[in-house]
Amino acid sequence: MGSKTICWVLFFFSVSCLLAQTHGSVGKVGKALDFLFKPKLKESLGVDTSAFEVSNVVDEADKVDNHVPVEVGLKDKDRIVRLPGQPQVNFSQYGGYVTVNKEAGRALYYYLTEAENSKDLPLLLWLNGGPGCSSLAYGAMQELGPFRVLSDGKTLFTNEFAWNKAANVLFLESPAGVGFSYSNRTSDYNTSGDSRTALDSYWFVINWLERFPEYKNRDFYISGESYAGHYVPQLAHTILQHNKKANKTLINLKGIIIGNAVINDDTDEKGMYDYLATHVIISEEANNKIQKYCDFSPNAAKPTGQCNEGYNSASISMDPIDIYNIYGPLCHNSNLTVQPKKASILDIDPCSDYYVYAYLNRPDVQEAMHANVTKLTHDWEPCSDIIGKWIDSPSTIIPLLREFMANGIRVWVFSGDTDGRVPVTSTKYSLNKMMLPVETAWYPWFVDREVGGYTQKYKGDLTFATVRGAGHQVPSYQPLRALSLISHFLSGKPLPYSRSS
């Protein structure tokens, strides 16, 4: 789910996973999601976060003493001198591994793109979702990173709207088994879940800060999209837990921002079909059957009868388009070119997945990035095909959003308005369940004298914003608007209500 593969198999939802047409046969993108079963935890709309307590779900190998940092002083070793095919830049890059569990030999791969004025800016962690999709494949190489891959699969060009203009950006491939991240205990791949992912990501940050101590006191923010609507809040919750237990600030968490995010299962699904119906992709008849006869509640039975008829009709209508960018073109020729095609950051190439796949499987690229130290016997994949069972996934993360607001943590939620998989209606329905009083009423926000989207702020420091003309991967489709969005989030300033901004 960060990328174009947010689909998961809900046990109350039998419509098959809809993969974007651009992926074709590349690396089994998204197949790791085909068998995903989401167990439901009892929904609570209060600030009860007991379902998210790490102590309830981790095994003996995840005790604290198994995560004591042992990798100190490796920063220079991780420096990336230059990526193959890279244009000249004036910022530093790092890549490498951080061990998060010594007993299991679990190690997570990271890629850091510092800002040119790195000392003056915060640290921003980016997470893609899936579960099982790579933050390197999508966030770094197709969305908010400093480079994009050209059609020859070996040359990079500059993204002038990269988020390292606003922060020092840290991309993490998580959990183990995703991208270049790995575990020496192969059984880990069948026991992944939200809780372990949060815990491993927490120990990654703690140990990474030992390697980069200059960031220890820096403001820290967590961002992500899609199923990272689970990853980001649960990592933030784990940070708050450990800060409280230590009675000091171990990680200086200031805020979270999640886009086209999975927040609350039943409203997310209802909102998807309402969006598709109002955007004339599925019929009103199909949507009426779905809304009337389908049970979206956490413990619903398998759909039957007229509910299934609605699902089947909707599936047929959704299949021919890219559901993650409903007005976008499809990739019709995935072949690499001998000479790179002319490219523009403002006009995304729908075949970009193929270019990134080719680039990150080049031995010289992996060597330059200090990646693939285990010498994988298979190709690097944008979404993992080795992660098996997903053992825990709560039906809602709303209690965590309430917890952050109660603890002074800034919360922003944004939606690209042409995404049909976790669309703006889903996010609105989910946030409406919180019944928050409005502090600043709905208004258009501007960038470059154009409407960038619409926004509303709620009391308690939660902001909701849309990004006009953006699909599921907002920075891919609207890079300028996405950069403006993240810049205002990090500064704590409201999005501008002025054409001159």
N, C-alpha and C positions, 0 to 999 in steps of 0.2 A: 503494500500500500503506500508506498511513497512513491513514487513513480506511477506507472500506469497499471499497477497490479494490486489495487486495494482489495480485490474480491476475496472473500472468505466464505466458507460453508457454514452458515448458521444452521443449527439443528431445527429451527423452525422455518427455514427458508430454502426451498429446493431448486430455485433457479440456478442453472449452472453458471460458473464463474465466467464473466465476460472479459476476455483479454483484448487489449487494444490491437487493432489490425497491424500496427507497425511492428509488433514483435515477431510475428511469423514463427519460424522455427528456431530463432536465436536462443540458444542456451536454455531452453525450457523455462523461459521467463514466466514466473508466476505459478509453475506447476507445484511448487512447494505448498501452495495454498489450497490445492484441490481437495486435500483430505483434512483440512483444518476443522476441528470441532471446538466450538466455543462454549465451555461450561459456564453456567450463569451463577453469579453470586447475587444474593438478595439485594434488591435495589433499595437505596436509601437516599432521600433528598436532604437529609440533615448534614451535619458535619461529622457524622460517624465514619471514620476511616479505618475501622478495625479490619475490614476485609482486605485492606492493602498492607497490613503489617507484615514486614518481611519475616519475622519470627514464626509466623503461622505457616509458611510455605517452603522455607529453605531446608535442605538436608544437612547432615552433619558435616559434609565437606565444605559447606558455606559458612562455617563459623568465622568470626572476625580474625582470629589469629592466622587464618589461611590466606589473608589478604594484606598482611603487613608489607609495605613497599620494600622491594629488594633491588629495584632498578633505579639507581641514582646516578646522575652525571652522564647520561647517555644522549643528551641533547645534540651535541656536535656530531655524533655518529648518525643521528637521524636527519641531519640537514640534507635537503635535496639541492644539489648544485644546479642542475638544469634538467628539465624533462625533455625527452626526445621530441623534436619538432616544435619546441616552445619559442615564442617570440620573447624579446628582451623585456624584463620587468624590473621594478625597483622595490620589490618586497621579498621577504624570506619565506621559504617553504620547508616543511619538515614532514617526514613520513616514517612510520615504523610501528612496532608492536609494544603493547603494555600488557604484562601478565596480570590477570584478575583473579586467578585461582591457581595456586602453586601445585596443590595435590593433583588436580585434574589436568594441569598444563593448558588451561584456557588462556588464550591471548587474543586481544582485540587490536585490529589495525586502525590507525588514525592517519589523517592527512590534515596538516595545519597550513593555512595561508594567512600569514600575518599582514597587517595593514602597513602601509608605507610609514605612517607615524604611529607605530605599534604601541609605544609607551603611553600614548594619550587616549587609547581606546579600550573598550571592554573586551572580554572574551565571550564569544558566542558559539555554543555547541549546536550542530545541526544533525538531526536524525531523520532518515527515511524510514518507511514502515514496512508493510507487507502483510504479516510479519515475514521477514526473510529477504528483504530487498536492500541493496547496497547504497549507502550514502555517498560512496565514491562514484558509482555509476550514474546516479541521478542528481543528487544535490550538488556535488562537486563538478561533474562533467557536462551536465545538461541544464542546470538551473542557476545557482548563485555563485558558483566557483569562478575563478579568474580566467578560465580557458574553456573553449568548446572545441570539439574534434571535427576536423574537416572530412569531406567525403572520401579521401584517400585512406583514411584510417590510421594515418601516421603523422599528420601535421595538426598543430593547434593554432587557434586564433584567439584574440583577446576579447574578453567580455568586459566592456567598459562600464557595465552596471553591476559588477561583482560586489558581493556584500562585504568583502574585505576593505571596501572604501569607507565602511561605517563601523567595522569591528574586526578583531582578530578572529578568524572563523576556523573552527575545529570540526572536521567531519569524522564521524565514527561509524565503522562497520560493525553492527551489532544485531543479534547475539552471535556467539561463536558458531561458525558454519556459514556465515554470510560473507560474501566477497572473499577477502584475504584473511579474515579472522578464523581462528581454528581452536580445536580442543584436542589434546592427546587422548582423552577419554571419549571414544566415539559414541558411547551410550548417552553422552550429553546431548547429542543431536536429536534424541527422541524424548528428552525431558526438558526441553526449552519451554518457556512460558513468560508471561508478563513479569512475574515476581523475580525470577532469576535474571531476566534481562535488565530490570531496574537495578538489582543488586550488583551485577557485573559492571553495569555502566557507572554506578556510583564508585566502585573501587577503581575503575579505569580513571575517573576524574581525579580521585585522591592520589593515585600513583603517578598519573601524568603531571600533576602539579609538583611532585617531588622532582621530576625531570625538568620542569620549566618553572622553577620557584618564583620567577619574576611575576607570574600571574596569580600567585597565592592570595594576594589581597585585592586583586582586580575585581571589579563588578563582573558577575557571571550571569549569563542568560542562556536559556535552553529554547531551541526552536525546532520545528519539524512539521511534517505534513502527513495526512492520511492516517494510517494506523499508528503513527507517532502521536496521534491524539491520545493514545494509551501510553506510549513510551515516555513522552515528555512529562506529563503530570506525575507518573509513578516514579520517575527519577527525581523530580523535584520534591515529591513527598518523602522519598528516602533520604534526600539531603537534609530536609527539615528535621526528620527523625534523629539523624546522627548529630546534627548541630545541637539539638535539644538535649540529647543524651550526654554529649560531651560538655554541655553548658558553655560552649564557645562556638565561634564561627569557623567551622572547618572548610566550608565552601561558601563564598560570599554571594549566594543566590539572590538576585534582584527581581527576576521576572521570567515569564514563559510566554511564547507565542506559537500558536498552532494553526495550520492552514488546511482547509477542506478536510477537517479532522473527524475521526470516529469518536464520538462523545457519548452517545446514549443510543443503544441499539434500536429500540422500537421507534423512536422519533426519527432516527437516521434513515431507517427503511421506509417509513411512511413518507418522509419528505422526498426521498428519491423518486418514488412513483408519482407524487404530485408534481414534481418538477418536470418529469418526462412528459406527463400529460399536458401541462400548461405550455410546454415547448413543442407541442404537436409531434412528439416522437412515438408515444404510445397512444392508443385510443382512449377516449373517455370511458368507453364500455369496459375495457380491460382494467383501467384504474379503479372504476367503481366496484368491480368485482373484488379487486385486491383490497381496497379500503373497507369494504363491507364484510367480506367473508374470511379474510386472513387475520390471524392472531399474531401480532408482533411482540407480545409480552415475553419476558425472559424465559419462562418455562412452558411456552406454547407447544402443542403437539405438532406432529408433521402435517403439513398442509394437504388438504384433499379437496375433491369436488370443484365447486366454482372458484375457490381460491386458486387451485392449480390451473384452471382454465385461464384465469386472469394472468397468472405468472407466465404461462406458455405463450399467450398472445403477446405479452410485453416483450418476452425474450426474442421472439421473431422480429419485432420492430426494432429492437435495440442492436441486433447483431450486425447490420451492415455499416454502422458508423463507429467512430472512435468515441465511446461513451465518456471518456475522460476529457474530451474537448469537442463538444457536440457539433460545432461549426467548422472544425479543423479538417484539413486534407489527410488522406491516408498515404502510407508508404507503398508505392507500386513497383519500385525497383530497389532492392536492398543491396545490390552489388556495389562494391567499392569502385572508385574511379582511379585511373592511373594518375591523372592530374586532379587536384582538388577543385570542386565546383565553387563558384563564387558564393560566399555565405554572408549573412547579416544576422547580428544578434537580435534585431527587431523582427526577423522573419524566420521562425524556427523551421528547420528541415524535419519533416515527419519520419525520416529514416535515420535520425541521429542515434537511435539505439544500436544500430548495426555498426556505426562508425566507432562508438565508444567500446563496444564489444571487441572489435578488432584491435583497437589501440591498447586496451588494458590487458590483452592477451599477448602482446609483444614482449619477448624476453628482455629487450633493452629498456622498455618502460618499467617493467617489474623490478629490474635491477636498480634503475634510477630512483624508484620510489621505496626501495628497501622492503619489497613485498614478496609474497609467495615463498617464504623461507622454508616451508615444509615441502616444497616441490610437489604441488598438486598433480595427481595423475589424470585430472580432467581439466577442461578449460575453466578459467575464471568465469563466473556467471553473474549477471546483474541481479538476479533473484535466485536464492539458494534452492537446489534440488536435493539437498541432503538433510535438511531439517525435517524430521518426521512429525511426531505428535507435538501439539501445542497444549500444554497441560493446564494452563489457567489464563482466563481472560474475562474480567468482570463485565457485566452488561452495561455499566455506566461509570464514567469518571467524574460525574457532577459533584459528588462529595469532596473530591480533591480540589476542584475549582473553588468551592466554598472555603475550604481550608486555607488556600493561598490568599484569598481575599481577606480572611480573618487575620492573617499573619503579615499583611502589608506587602505581599508579593504581587507585582504587576502582572495582569493577565490580559493578553490580546488573542482574539480568535478572528481569523480572516477566511474569506471564501472567494475563490475565482468563480465568476458568475456564469461561465460556460462549461463547468464541470457537471456531468450528469451522474457521477457515481457517489460522491458525497457532496451533493449540491447545496447551494445557499439556503434552500428551503429546509433541508435537513438540519443545518446548523441553527437556523432561526427557531425551528420547532424544539430543538434540544435546549437552547438557551432559554426559551420561553418557560421551560419546566422549572427553571430556577426562580421565576417570579421576582426578578430584581427590579427595584425602582430605578427609573431613568434619571440620569444626571444631565446628560446633554442629548437633546432629541436628534432624531435622524436627519442627516444633512449630506449633501454631496461634498466630497473632498477633491482637491485639484492638484495636478502636477503638470508643468509645462503648458499652462493655460487650458488644459483639458480636464474633464471629469475623470478622476482616477478610480472612482467608485463611490460608495456611500458608507456612512458610519454612524454609530451611536455608542455613547458611553453610559455605563450603568454605575450606580453608586457602589463603592467598594473597589474601584479601580479595575473594572473589567470593560474592555472595549471590543466591540464587534465591528469589522470592516469588510466590505466587499471590494474586489478588484475587478474593474470593468474589462471585459474582453479576455479574461484569463481562464484557462482550463485548470485541471487538477494540480498540475505543477506550475503554480503561479509565476515564479521567476522565469520559467521557460518562455511563457507566452507574452508576459508583460514585464520585461526586465526593469524598465525605468520606474514604473509604478511600484514594483516590488521593492526596489531600492529605496524609494521614498517612504514606503510603508515601514520597512525595517529601521530606517534612520529615525523616523518619528517615534517608533516604539522604544528604541534604545535611549533616546533623549528624554523620554517621558512627556513629549509634547503632543498635543492633539493634532490629528491630520488637518491640513490647512483648508479653511473655508474661504478661499480667495483664488481668483484666476491668476494672480501675479505671483503665487507661491511656487 
